């Protein structure tokens, strides 16, 4: 790759990053795990369906 193509690739990546940050209002929280009043609690929704009990397998030794 030539130096020109590397510079163009870097400029494209910088432009894409700036576009995504501006589109998402740049509200990115990089402070890590939070404890206390500033946390937001989200209830988990159960997505698993109940599983019917499995019948015992027949005795393999006959």
C-alpha positions in Angstrom: 0.0 0.0 0.0 1.2 3.4 -0.8 1.4 6.3 1.7 -1.4 8.1 -0.1 -3.8 5.2 0.4 -2.9 4.8 4.1 -3.6 8.6 4.6 -6.9 8.3 2.8 -7.9 5.3 4.9 -7.0 7.1 8.1 -9.0 10.1 7.0 -12.0 7.9 6.2 -11.9 6.2 9.6 -11.6 9.6 11.4 -14.6 10.9 9.4 -16.6 7.8 10.2 -15.8 8.0 13.9 -16.7 11.7 14.0 -20.0 11.0 12.2 -21.0 8.3 14.6 -20.1 10.4 17.6 -22.1 13.3 16.3 -25.0 11.1 15.3 -25.2 9.6 18.8 -24.7 13.0 20.5 -21.4 11.8 21.9 -23.0 10.7 25.1 -20.6 7.8 25.8 -20.1 6.8 29.5 -16.5 5.5 29.9 -16.5 5.8 33.7 -16.9 2.0 34.3 -19.0 0.2 36.8 -21.2 2.4 39.0 -22.6 1.9 42.5 -25.1 4.0 44.4 -27.6 6.7 43.4 -26.2 7.3 39.9 -26.9 3.7 38.7 -29.9 2.9 36.6 -31.7 -0.3 37.5 -33.3 -2.2 34.6 -35.5 -5.2 35.2 -34.5 -8.3 33.3 -37.3 -9.7 31.2 -37.6 -13.4 31.2 -37.1 -14.6 27.6 -36.7 -18.3 28.3 -39.7 -20.5 27.8 -40.4 -23.1 30.5 -39.1 -26.5 29.6 -41.2 -29.6 30.0 -39.8 -32.3 32.2 -37.9 -35.0 30.3 -39.1 -38.5 30.7 -36.4 -40.9 32.2 -34.5 -42.9 29.6 -35.2 -46.6 29.4 -32.6 -48.8 31.1 -29.8 -49.5 28.6 -28.9 -52.8 30.3 -31.3 -55.5 29.2 
